[in-house]
Amino acid sequence: MNIIESIQNGVIKGIKALYGADIVADQVTMNSTRKEFEGDYTVVAFPFTRIARKKPGQIAEELGEYLVREVEAIESYNVIKGFLNLSLSDAFWRAFLGEMYQDEAYGKHAPNGQKVMVEFSSPNTNKPLHLGHIRNILLGWSTSRIMEAAGYEVFRVQVVNDRGIAICKSMLAWQKYGQGATPESAGEKGDHFVGDYYVLFEKKLQEEYKAWQQTGPAREIFEQQSENGQSEEAFFKAFKNTYFNEYSRLGAEAKEMLLQWEAGKEETISLWKQMNAWVYQGFDETYRRLGVEFDKLYFESDTYLLGKDAIQKGLDNGIFYKKEDGSVWIGLTDAGLDHKLVLRSDGTSVYITQDIGTAQKRYQDFGVDKMVYVVADEQNYHFQALFEILKRLGEPYADGLYHLSYGMVNLPTGKMKSREGTVVDADDLIAEVVEEARANTVERDTISGLTKEQQEEVIRQIAMAALKFFIIKVQPRKRMVFDPKESVDLQGQTGPYVQNAYVRVQSVLRKGGEQDLSPAAGYRKLEPQEKEMLNMIYSFPGLIQLAAQEYDPSGIANFCYDLAKAYHRFYHDHSILNAPTAEARAFRLQLSRAVANVLHQGMNLLGIEMPERM
């Protein structure tokens, strides 16, 4: 039984003994005591006024006296307006630290027998991974690691969007303008190489469109279809998609290539496989730099036909309905949604059809209890509809579906658009953060004694911590701005700041050497800052469970920052190796080791490595 359960049980027995009433644990409201008040845990007395027929302050006083008398770990209490603040004994904290300070896996929970699938990244093969993908990948990876630590068996997957008109644009541009070039001959990563041809296609299309706007047919269309007072610029901007679909030579060629792909034409399929292979090589290199991997890849070229059997079954069972044109729909108005198309009149799938079939396929593959989809907030409505449909289809995992929705991430310079070739690629951003970390490290001159190879490894670890922590610390649903320079600041709320606390502990432990820490049991009077850190460490397993329940890694990131900040402050205010007594020295070395273990474990959940020196 942990201390929270002990206090809850004490309150339950206290209410029975003092007021003759029976309550359950859910009726005991408890929180960590706010920093401005003395105490470790706070019990709210207001809910017991009807039971006791007394004022909250009096109840808190009576309950506090009872708990100090009956619960061994509670040493003292104070009451602030009906809030009962409880202080735990130094003996409790000494015993807790003595049990856990060497446990490098502290915080991890035993397997709970449940399986969860986390889908993240899921890029298109017509361009490189970019800044938005980085947030997606880091949220997915850290969430999956937190779920593992909370006791789940986790499967990491992605759906690679490897088909469609966008991919054909890249293929056509390479075919027309590539002159047989390869990533090797161009000296580029494969995903950047293919992405360049996607940008080139858009450039050529713009040139074609601009020239067409000066022709007679274009002038005639403008005169017939433009609204009163509408400028040519505004009209042709809105007309671009229609031009691509109905008038463009390049558009016609791209659509013809898509038809050839769907028909399985050997030449087209061969080109598609080659260009996708180039992209996958590039993706894999970026994933390695980010330190992520997947258990299974699904490809849209395989999944785009899935789901039709489920639609037919739903039709037979009255879940879907068919319109006169043959299209199939579902009415979701009773769930606060609208009527959703699930199959076109020509029998072809829409995205939600594929997603239904893919979810069923994944359940067959893994037998999961939960599925977590890491997808930007533009798709909120899509996932509301998908989850409601899967629920109505009676899928066994329907209650375990979750959309980890996240907001847009920008740089200080603002938004970026991939079609104009101004998107910030993931590799370029990583390189920029590495250079910021290098400049910061050189300026401080703290690792010049290491070999060149060791220096580069430290710089890499600092840079990746800067990138990952800065993004993960923000609650996923919030939009954010990533500032590479700010991310490496050793004085800010950053990954390197947390790493520096860990490095500081390692330095203390190295200087302390191997020694007997058993005198720590004789350390009698704990400092408030020592209790503060122990309280934080004690909360860590619960924070892992909470982060898993809420699918939100930001809580772990901010916990690591708070613990690092507390240790930096303690290090500044109190001597460790030159503590006034042998007992204090041993206790503080135990505490330092515990802090290091928890920081290492917490940052590891975020995919962040901890250097020994920096």
C-alpha angles and dihedrals in degrees: 000000000000125000094260091056090045091054092045091051090047091053091048091052091042094054089049094047096042102036106014094239131130119226134167131229093261088064092059108089111203135172138167108272114261113254095244091062131063115252146063104240132021126211117200111227099188096089090061098058094096091048097047098031088219136109117276093245093054092047090051091051093050093044091047092054090049095049094048088052098043108030110066096205094056112089104173145346143207131194126224112183097317095326113116110211113198125199119204121221124260087238090061092052093045091052092047093050093045090055099047112027094096095041105109091183094052111147098030116122129221117259110283096199094245128120126213132186119209117197117196143150098024097171132185117250095226096077143019126272110275142192093286090052090053092060090045093049095046093048092047095046096046092045090052092051092048090050089053091050089050090059104266127132101235132206117193116206142161136195110227110212096219102154140057141069095306092059090047090054090059092045094049093048091052091046093051102036108014098086090205096304120161133194088257094052091045093045092232138125109261097245092050090047093054092041090057089060091050088055090044091054091054090048092051091045091053091051091049092047093049091052092046092054088068094056128099096248090052092050090049092051091049092051093047101042108028119104122241110286094004113144122232090242093055093044097050092044090058092040095057098099091047089050092051093049100041112020112020120105090204090047091053091050092050092049090048089053089052090053089049090052092050089049090052096241105184098224093050094045091049092053090045092052093047096049093044090051089056090051094048091053089054094045091050092054091052092047090052091052090051091046097236133130139176134229094211138006122212119198124211088220085067100035102043092088094047122105101044093104090053090051092052091048090049090050090052090051095046095249092118130035133209125229125217091263090058097253117137123227142172126216112227100165092114087062092051093261133100137248109297128208111227101168129023123234091256090056096253123136130252123209095269090054090057092045091054091052093043092052089052091048092052092051088053090049099046111009090225127183094208137030120198119195116198102203133143120267093255085081098052094113093046092057094045088057094042093051092047091051093049089049091053090047087059096239109178093228095047095109090053098058118119134175109211094206119193136185130241120282121211138176121241087264091063138238126354132209121209097205092062090049093244097113116125105241118220091238093052091049092048090050091050092052090048090054091048089051091047093051091047092049094046090050092054092042094208102138103039089114091065125087117265090254092051091048091053091050092051091048090050092050092048093048095049091047089051093051097043099042095046091055099038095048090069116085104255098239092056121091113235147187118228113212112191093198094049092046093067096046109129091205098050137075091282143130093251089054090057091043089052091057089053091048089049090055091048090052091051092048093048091051091045092054126191110328144147109272096182092105085074087084088068095055102116112178115047119205117239090245090053090053090047092057093043090052090051092048090048090056094052099092090050091049090055090054091047093049089050092049092049096037087228120132093181091086091060092047093051091045090055090050092049092049092047090049091050091051094048089052093047091048090053095047102039136041116237108179091030095042115155094250138028088241092055092046093051093045093050092048089052090048092048091052091048091051091050093049093050094045090049092048094044095048090044088060086059092049092253123140122217118222122215091223134018 
